[in-house]
Amino acid sequence: MTDHRQTLVTQKLFSLLQEIEEVGEVPCSNFPDAFHPEPGNGGYQDTIWAKELCSKCPVLQSCRTYAIDAIEQSGIWGGLTPIERRKIRTTERNATKALYGNQ
């Protein structure tokens, strides 16, 4: 990760943490294990439950944006799984290439 990109990701994390502090409590702080489900052993149900909790979270969009930009490799962030976040990054990258070419 370039220094500039790392700085932007760090700023987004800091903003997310400030937002969480302002709103008080967020669902993931009460059930952190549910947001890092293990494959098997009810992991699918944990994923569904975590995504449902995220849907009611006041910092959903900031959390999602941070996780996509930071390339978080695990856990449910902003209501998205790692695979869903990867698809968004790929779509955004392809859209940028379509607009600007391979500069």
DSSP file (Angstrom, degrees, kcal/mol; ACC not computed):
  #  RESIDUE AA STRUCTURE BP1 BP2  ACC     N-H-->O    O-->H-N    N-H-->O    O-->H-N    TCO  KAPPA ALPHA  PHI   PSI    X-CA   Y-CA   Z-CA
    1    1 A M              0   0    0      0, 0.0     0, 0.0     0, 0.0     0, 0.0   0.000 360.0 360.0 360.0 133.1    0.0    0.0    0.0
    2    2 A T     >  -     0   0    0      1,-0.1     4,-2.8     4,-0.0     5,-0.2  -0.287 360.0-113.3 -69.1 158.9    1.4    3.4   -0.9
    3    3 A D  H  > S+     0   0    0      1,-0.2     4,-2.2     2,-0.2     5,-0.1   0.898 117.9  50.2 -59.7 -41.2    2.0    5.9    1.8
    4    4 A H  H  > S+     0   0    0      2,-0.2     4,-2.1     1,-0.2    -1,-0.2   0.930 112.5  46.1 -63.9 -45.5   -0.7    8.2    0.4
    5    5 A R  H  > S+     0   0    0      1,-0.2     4,-2.4     2,-0.2    -2,-0.2   0.910 111.6  52.1 -64.0 -42.6   -3.2    5.4    0.3
    6    6 A Q  H  X S+     0   0    0     -4,-2.8     4,-2.5     1,-0.2    -1,-0.2   0.893 108.5  51.6 -60.7 -40.3   -2.3    4.2    3.8
    7    7 A T  H  X S+     0   0    0     -4,-2.2     4,-2.3     2,-0.2    -1,-0.2   0.914 109.9  48.8 -62.7 -43.4   -2.8    7.8    5.1
    8    8 A L  H  X S+     0   0    0     -4,-2.1     4,-2.2     2,-0.2    -2,-0.2   0.909 112.2  48.3 -63.9 -41.9   -6.3    7.9    3.5
    9    9 A V  H  X S+     0   0    0     -4,-2.4     4,-2.4     2,-0.2    -2,-0.2   0.910 111.3  50.4 -64.8 -42.2   -7.2    4.5    5.0
   10   10 A T  H  X S+     0   0    0     -4,-2.5     4,-2.5     1,-0.2    -2,-0.2   0.899 109.8  50.9 -62.7 -40.5   -5.9    5.6    8.4
   11   11 A Q  H  X S+     0   0    0     -4,-2.3     4,-2.5     2,-0.2    -1,-0.2   0.898 109.9  49.7 -63.5 -40.6   -8.0    8.8    8.2
   12   12 A K  H  X S+     0   0    0     -4,-2.2     4,-2.4     2,-0.2    -2,-0.2   0.891 110.9  49.5 -66.4 -38.5  -11.1    6.8    7.3
   13   13 A L  H  X S+     0   0    0     -4,-2.4     4,-2.7     2,-0.2    -2,-0.2   0.935 111.4  49.0 -64.3 -45.4  -10.5    4.5   10.3
   14   14 A F  H  X S+     0   0    0     -4,-2.5     4,-2.2     1,-0.2    -2,-0.2   0.912 112.0  48.7 -59.8 -43.7  -10.0    7.5   12.6
   15   15 A S  H  X S+     0   0    0     -4,-2.5     4,-2.5     2,-0.2    -1,-0.2   0.902 110.9  50.9 -62.9 -41.7  -13.3    9.1   11.3
   16   16 A L  H  X S+     0   0    0     -4,-2.4     4,-2.5     1,-0.2    -2,-0.2   0.931 110.4  48.5 -61.9 -45.9  -15.1    5.8   11.8
   17   17 A L  H  X S+     0   0    0     -4,-2.7     4,-2.2     1,-0.2    -1,-0.2   0.878 111.4  50.4 -63.6 -37.8  -13.9    5.5   15.4
   18   18 A Q  H  X S+     0   0    0     -4,-2.2     4,-2.2     2,-0.2    -1,-0.2   0.918 110.2  50.0 -63.7 -43.4  -14.9    9.1   16.0
   19   19 A E  H  X S+     0   0    0     -4,-2.5     4,-2.2     1,-0.2     5,-0.2   0.906 110.0  50.4 -62.7 -42.0  -18.4    8.5   14.6
   20   20 A I  H  X S+     0   0    0     -4,-2.5     4,-1.6     1,-0.2    -1,-0.2   0.915 109.8  50.9 -61.8 -42.8  -18.8    5.4   16.8
   21   21 A E  H  < S+     0   0    0     -4,-2.2    -1,-0.2     1,-0.2    -2,-0.2   0.887 109.7  50.9 -62.1 -38.7  -17.8    7.4   19.8
   22   22 A E  H  < S+     0   0    0     -4,-2.2    -1,-0.2     1,-0.2    -2,-0.2   0.892 114.0  42.1 -67.5 -40.2  -20.4   10.1   19.0
   23   23 A V  H  < S-     0   0    0     -4,-2.2     2,-1.0     1,-0.2    -1,-0.2   0.681 100.1-144.6 -82.9 -16.0  -23.2    7.6   18.5
   24   24 A G     <  +     0   0    0     -4,-1.6     2,-0.4    -5,-0.2    -1,-0.2  -0.777  64.0  30.8  96.1-101.9  -22.3    5.6   21.6
   25   25 A E        -     0   0    0     -2,-1.0     3,-0.0    -3,-0.1    -4,-0.0  -0.770  58.9-170.5-103.8 139.7  -22.9    1.9   21.1
   26   26 A V    >>  -     0   0    0     -2,-0.4     3,-1.6    31,-0.1     4,-0.7  -0.929  35.0-112.7-123.1 151.6  -22.9    0.0   17.8
   27   27 A P  H >> S+     0   0    0      0, 0.0     4,-1.3     0, 0.0     3,-1.2   0.833 111.7  58.7 -53.5 -38.9  -24.1   -3.6   17.4
   28   28 A C  H 34 S+     0   0    0      1,-0.3     7,-0.2     2,-0.2     6,-0.1   0.752  96.4  62.8 -67.9 -21.3  -20.6   -5.1   16.7
   29   29 A S  H <4 S+     0   0    0     -3,-1.6    -1,-0.3     1,-0.2    -4,-0.0   0.781 106.7  45.0 -73.0 -24.0  -19.3   -3.9   20.0
   30   30 A N  H << S+     0   0    0     -3,-1.2    -2,-0.2    -4,-0.7    -1,-0.2   0.765 128.3  23.5 -87.2 -27.9  -21.8   -6.1   21.8
   31   31 A F    >X  +     0   0    0     -4,-1.3     3,-1.2     1,-0.1     4,-0.6  -0.425  68.0 159.4-135.9  59.1  -21.3   -9.3   19.8
   32   32 A P  G >4 S+     0   0    0      0, 0.0     3,-1.1     0, 0.0     4,-0.2   0.823  72.6  59.2 -58.6 -34.5  -17.9   -9.1   18.2
   33   33 A D  G >4 S+     0   0    0      1,-0.3     3,-1.5     2,-0.2    -5,-0.0   0.830  96.9  61.9 -64.6 -30.5  -17.6  -12.8   17.5
   34   34 A A  G <4 S+     0   0    0     -3,-1.2    16,-0.3     1,-0.3    -1,-0.3   0.754  98.3  57.7 -66.2 -22.7  -20.7  -12.8   15.3
   35   35 A F  G << S+     0   0    0     -3,-1.1    41,-2.9    -4,-0.6    -1,-0.3   0.418 107.0  48.0 -91.2   2.3  -18.9  -10.4   13.0
   36   36 A H  S <  S-     0   0    0     -3,-1.5    -1,-0.3    39,-0.2    -2,-0.1  -0.498  84.2-174.7-134.2  64.1  -16.1  -12.8   12.4
   37   37 A P        -     0   0    0      0, 0.0    38,-0.2     0, 0.0    -3,-0.1  -0.287  19.2-130.6 -67.5 144.3  -18.0  -16.0   11.7
   38   38 A E        -     0   0    0      3,-0.2     5,-0.3     2,-0.1     8,-0.1  -0.698  31.3-100.2 -89.1 143.6  -16.1  -19.3   11.2
   39   39 A P  S    S+     0   0    0      0, 0.0    -1,-0.1     0, 0.0     2,-0.0  -0.399  95.0   0.9 -59.8 140.1  -16.9  -21.5    8.2
   40   40 A G  S >  S+     0   0    0      1,-0.1     3,-2.7    -2,-0.1    -2,-0.1  -0.273  97.6  84.5  72.2-168.1  -19.2  -24.3    9.3
   41   41 A N  T 3  S-     0   0    0      1,-0.3    -3,-0.2     2,-0.1    -1,-0.1   0.803 131.4 -48.1  43.7  41.2  -20.4  -24.5   12.9
   42   42 A G  T 3> S+     0   0    0     -5,-0.1     4,-2.5     3,-0.1    -1,-0.3   0.598  98.7 137.8  80.9  10.4  -23.3  -22.0   12.3
   43   43 A G  H <> S+     0   0    0     -3,-2.7     4,-2.3    -5,-0.3     5,-0.1   0.862  70.0  54.1 -57.7 -37.6  -21.0  -19.5   10.5
   44   44 A Y  H  > S+     0   0    0      2,-0.2     4,-2.2     1,-0.2    -1,-0.2   0.928 110.0  46.3 -63.5 -45.0  -23.7  -19.0    7.8
   45   45 A Q  H  > S+     0   0    0      1,-0.2     4,-2.6     2,-0.2    -2,-0.2   0.885 111.1  52.9 -65.1 -38.4  -26.3  -18.1   10.5
   46   46 A D  H  X S+     0   0    0     -4,-2.5     4,-3.0     2,-0.2    -1,-0.2   0.900 108.2  51.5 -62.0 -39.8  -23.8  -15.8   12.2
   47   47 A T  H  X S+     0   0    0     -4,-2.3     4,-2.5     2,-0.2    -2,-0.2   0.930 110.9  47.1 -62.7 -45.8  -23.2  -14.0    8.9
   48   48 A I  H  X S+     0   0    0     -4,-2.2     4,-1.9     2,-0.2    -2,-0.2   0.924 114.7  47.0 -61.1 -44.8  -26.9  -13.5    8.4
   49   49 A W  H  X S+     0   0    0     -4,-2.6     4,-2.4     2,-0.2    -2,-0.2   0.919 112.2  49.3 -65.1 -44.4  -27.3  -12.3   12.0
   50   50 A A  H  X S+     0   0    0     -4,-3.0     4,-2.6   -16,-0.3    -1,-0.2   0.916 110.8  50.3 -61.6 -43.2  -24.3   -9.9   11.7
   51   51 A K  H  X S+     0   0    0     -4,-2.5     4,-1.8     1,-0.2    -1,-0.2   0.871 109.5  51.6 -64.3 -36.0  -25.6   -8.5    8.5
   52   52 A E  H  X S+     0   0    0     -4,-1.9     4,-0.6     2,-0.2    -1,-0.2   0.917 110.5  47.9 -65.6 -43.3  -29.0   -7.9   10.1
   53   53 A L  H >< S+     0   0    0     -4,-2.4     3,-1.2     1,-0.2    -2,-0.2   0.909 110.1  53.2 -62.7 -41.5  -27.4   -6.1   13.0
   54   54 A C  H >< S+     0   0    0     -4,-2.6     3,-2.1     1,-0.3    -1,-0.2   0.875  97.3  65.7 -59.9 -37.8  -25.3   -4.0   10.6
   55   55 A S  H 3< S+     0   0    0     -4,-1.8    -1,-0.3     1,-0.3    -2,-0.2   0.736 106.1  43.1 -60.8 -21.0  -28.5   -2.9    8.7
   56   56 A K  T << S+     0   0    0     -3,-1.2    -1,-0.3    -4,-0.6    -2,-0.2   0.346  88.9 116.5-102.8   4.2  -29.6   -1.1   11.8
   57   57 A C    X   -     0   0    0     -3,-2.1     3,-1.3    -4,-0.2     4,-0.2  -0.559  60.5-144.6 -81.7 134.6  -26.2    0.5   12.6
   58   58 A P  T 3  S+     0   0    0      0, 0.0     3,-0.2     0, 0.0    -1,-0.1   0.641 100.9  47.1 -72.0 -13.0  -25.9    4.3   12.5
   59   59 A V  T 3> S+     0   0    0      1,-0.1     4,-2.6     2,-0.1     5,-0.3   0.122  74.9 121.7-112.2  20.8  -22.3    4.1   11.1
   60   60 A L  H <> S+     0   0    0     -3,-1.3     4,-2.6     1,-0.2     5,-0.2   0.900  74.3  45.5 -50.0 -52.4  -23.0    1.5    8.5
   61   61 A Q  H  > S+     0   0    0      1,-0.2     4,-2.6     2,-0.2    -1,-0.2   0.901 114.3  47.1 -66.0 -41.8  -21.9    3.6    5.5
   62   62 A S  H  > S+     0   0    0      2,-0.2     4,-2.4     1,-0.2    -1,-0.2   0.902 113.7  49.2 -65.3 -40.2  -18.6    4.8    7.1
   63   63 A C  H  X S+     0   0    0     -4,-2.6     4,-2.5     2,-0.2    -2,-0.2   0.922 112.6  47.6 -63.4 -45.6  -17.8    1.2    8.3
   64   64 A R  H  X S+     0   0    0     -4,-2.6     4,-2.3    -5,-0.3     5,-0.2   0.928 112.3  48.8 -61.9 -47.3  -18.5   -0.1    4.8
   65   65 A T  H  X S+     0   0    0     -4,-2.6     4,-2.5     1,-0.2     5,-0.2   0.916 112.0  49.1 -61.4 -44.7  -16.4    2.5    3.1
   66   66 A Y  H  X S+     0   0    0     -4,-2.4     4,-3.0     1,-0.2     5,-0.2   0.954 111.5  48.7 -58.9 -50.0  -13.5    2.0    5.5
   67   67 A A  H  X>S+     0   0    0     -4,-2.5     5,-2.1     1,-0.2     4,-0.6   0.864 112.9  47.4 -62.4 -37.9  -13.5   -1.8    5.0
   68   68 A I  H ><5S+     0   0    0     -4,-2.3     3,-0.6     3,-0.2    -1,-0.2   0.943 117.0  42.3 -67.4 -47.7  -13.6   -1.5    1.2
   69   69 A D  H 3<5S+     0   0    0     -4,-2.5    -2,-0.2     1,-0.2    -1,-0.2   0.845 115.6  48.7 -69.0 -34.0  -10.8    1.0    1.1
   70   70 A A  H 3<5S-     0   0    0     -4,-3.0    -1,-0.2    -5,-0.2    -2,-0.2   0.549 105.2-129.5 -82.2  -7.1   -8.7   -0.8    3.7
   71   71 A I  T <<5 -     0   0    0     -3,-0.6     2,-0.2    -4,-0.6    -3,-0.2   0.930  28.6-161.2  55.3  48.7   -9.1   -4.1    1.9
   72   72 A E      < -     0   0    0     -5,-2.1    -1,-0.2     1,-0.1    13,-0.1  -0.444   5.6-159.5 -60.2 127.0  -10.3   -5.8    5.1
   73   73 A Q        +     0   0    0     -2,-0.2     2,-0.3    -3,-0.1    -1,-0.1   0.567  63.2  30.3 -91.9 -10.8   -9.8   -9.5    4.4
   74   74 A S  S    S+     0   0    0      8,-0.1   -38,-0.0     7,-0.1    -1,-0.0  -0.945  87.5  33.1-144.7 164.7  -12.1  -11.0    7.1
   75   75 A G  S    S-     0   0    0     -2,-0.3     2,-0.6   -38,-0.2   -39,-0.2   0.110  83.2 -66.5  81.9 167.0  -15.2  -10.3    9.0
   76   76 A I        +     0   0    0    -41,-2.9     2,-0.4     5,-0.1     5,-0.2  -0.857  54.1 174.2 -94.5 120.8  -18.5   -8.5    8.4
   77   77 A W  B >   -A   80   0A   0      3,-1.9     3,-1.8    -2,-0.6   -17,-0.0  -0.998  68.3  -7.4-129.8 127.4  -17.9   -4.8    7.9
   78   78 A G  T 3  S-     0   0    0     -2,-0.4    -1,-0.1     1,-0.3     3,-0.1   0.814 128.6 -58.7  58.4  30.1  -20.7   -2.4    6.9
   79   79 A G  T 3  S+     0   0    0      1,-0.2     2,-0.4   -29,-0.1    -1,-0.3   0.601 113.7 113.1  77.6  11.3  -23.0   -5.3    6.3
   80   80 A L  B <   -A   77   0A   0     -3,-1.8    -3,-1.9   -26,-0.0    -1,-0.2  -0.916  58.9-136.2-121.6 144.1  -20.7   -6.9    3.7
   81   81 A T     >  -     0   0    0     -2,-0.4     4,-2.4    -5,-0.2     5,-0.2  -0.409  38.2-100.8 -82.3 167.3  -18.7  -10.1    3.6
   82   82 A P  H  > S+     0   0    0      0, 0.0     4,-2.3     0, 0.0     5,-0.1   0.886 124.8  51.8 -57.0 -38.4  -15.1  -10.2    2.3
   83   83 A I  H  > S+     0   0    0      2,-0.2     4,-2.1     1,-0.2     5,-0.1   0.914 109.4  48.9 -66.0 -42.9  -16.3  -11.6   -1.0
   84   84 A E  H  > S+     0   0    0      1,-0.2     4,-1.8     2,-0.2    -1,-0.2   0.895 111.9  49.1 -64.1 -39.5  -19.0   -8.8   -1.4
   85   85 A R  H  X S+     0   0    0     -4,-2.4     4,-2.4     1,-0.2    -2,-0.2   0.900 109.2  52.3 -66.4 -39.4  -16.3   -6.2   -0.6
   86   86 A R  H  X S+     0   0    0     -4,-2.3     4,-2.4    -5,-0.2    -2,-0.2   0.900 107.5  52.4 -62.6 -40.8  -14.0   -7.7   -3.2
   87   87 A K  H  X S+     0   0    0     -4,-2.1     4,-2.5     2,-0.2    -1,-0.2   0.897 109.2  49.9 -62.0 -40.8  -16.7   -7.6   -5.8
   88   88 A I  H  X S+     0   0    0     -4,-1.8     4,-2.8     2,-0.2     5,-0.2   0.932 110.8  48.8 -63.8 -45.6  -17.3   -3.9   -5.1
   89   89 A R  H  X S+     0   0    0     -4,-2.4     4,-2.6     1,-0.2    -2,-0.2   0.910 112.4  48.8 -61.1 -41.4  -13.6   -3.1   -5.4
   90   90 A T  H  X S+     0   0    0     -4,-2.4     4,-2.6     2,-0.2    -2,-0.2   0.917 112.0  48.6 -64.2 -44.0  -13.4   -5.1   -8.7
   91   91 A T  H  X S+     0   0    0     -4,-2.5     4,-2.3     2,-0.2    -2,-0.2   0.920 113.2  47.3 -61.7 -44.5  -16.5   -3.3  -10.1
   92   92 A E  H  X S+     0   0    0     -4,-2.8     4,-2.3     2,-0.2    -2,-0.2   0.912 112.4  49.5 -63.8 -42.2  -15.0    0.1   -9.1
   93   93 A R  H  X S+     0   0    0     -4,-2.6     4,-2.2    -5,-0.2    -2,-0.2   0.912 112.1  48.0 -63.5 -42.6  -11.6   -0.7  -10.6
   94   94 A N  H  X S+     0   0    0     -4,-2.6     4,-2.3     2,-0.2    -1,-0.2   0.880 110.7  51.4 -66.2 -38.0  -13.3   -1.8  -13.8
   95   95 A A  H  X S+     0   0    0     -4,-2.3     4,-2.0     2,-0.2    -1,-0.2   0.905 109.8  49.8 -65.2 -40.2  -15.4    1.3  -14.0
   96   96 A T  H  X S+     0   0    0     -4,-2.3     4,-2.9     1,-0.2     5,-0.4   0.912 110.8  49.4 -64.6 -42.2  -12.3    3.5  -13.5
   97   97 A K  H  X S+     0   0    0     -4,-2.2     4,-2.5     1,-0.2    -1,-0.2   0.893 109.8  52.1 -62.9 -39.4  -10.5    1.6  -16.2
   98   98 A A  H  < S+     0   0    0     -4,-2.3    -1,-0.2     1,-0.2    -2,-0.2   0.874 115.9  40.7 -65.1 -36.9  -13.5    2.1  -18.5
   99   99 A L  H  < S+     0   0    0     -4,-2.0    -2,-0.2    -5,-0.1    -1,-0.2   0.903 133.5  17.9 -76.3 -42.5  -13.5    5.8  -17.9
  100  100 A Y  H  < S-     0   0    0     -4,-2.9    -3,-0.2     1,-0.2    -2,-0.2   0.503  94.1-138.9-113.3  -6.5   -9.8    6.6  -17.9
  101  101 A G     <  -     0   0    0     -4,-2.5     2,-1.3    -5,-0.4    -1,-0.2  -0.259  54.3 -43.2  74.8-170.4   -8.2    3.6  -19.6
  102  102 A N              0   0    0      1,-0.2    -1,-0.2    -4,-0.1    -5,-0.1  -0.515 360.0 360.0 -93.8  65.5   -5.0    2.1  -18.4
  103  103 A Q              0   0    0     -2,-1.3    -1,-0.2    -3,-0.1    -2,-0.1   0.493 360.0 360.0 -70.7 360.0   -3.1    5.3  -17.8
